[in-house]
């Protein structure tokens, strides 16, 4: 939800932990097991905003909570791109944003594969919202 004129909005992002696609079936299966996303026990991760900071009428930062592996911690997304217009495919009014943050995955209890994948992970999130 976005009301740029009033400088307020909300973002909710559900993340399907079973939807990882690396192109390698064995790696996809490994990422879903208990040592990584534990998708059987935690099929969904999520981000929910608590505050959006604006620069003029454009969102600049989205503060909120990321829940991963049943652990919830604050994360701030930095909006790197924002635009509103008419979607050329649907003809509907929309706003879109790209946002990023870097998290330390061990903060959520994800400690496997540190030598291969590292502890810091950059999140790149695309957001699209359509006017009702």
C-alpha positions, 0 to 999 in steps of 0.5 A: 500500500502506498500513499506517496502524497501523504508520505505513508505506506506498507509493505508485506513480502511473503517468501516461499522457502520452497521456491528456491531455484538455482538450476541444480536440482541437488542444490535446490534440495539441499537448500530446503533441508534443515541445514539451510532454509528448513522449508519443511518446518518453516515453509514461509519467510516474510518481511513486514514494514513498520515504517517507510521514510520518504524523500519527497514523494518517493520511498527511500527506506523501508524499516521492518521485520524479517522473519526467517527460520522462525526468528524475527529481526529488524531489517532496513531496506534501502530503496534504490529505484522507484517509479510510478506509471502505467504498466505497458502490458496490463494498462493498469496504474502501478508503482514499482521499487527496487530495494536492497539490504545486507543481512548476516544469515547466522543472526537467524540461525542459518550457520551451514555452508559458511565457507562456501556461501559466507555469512553476509547475504545481499537481499535484492527485492523487487516490489510492484503495487497496482492501484485498485 
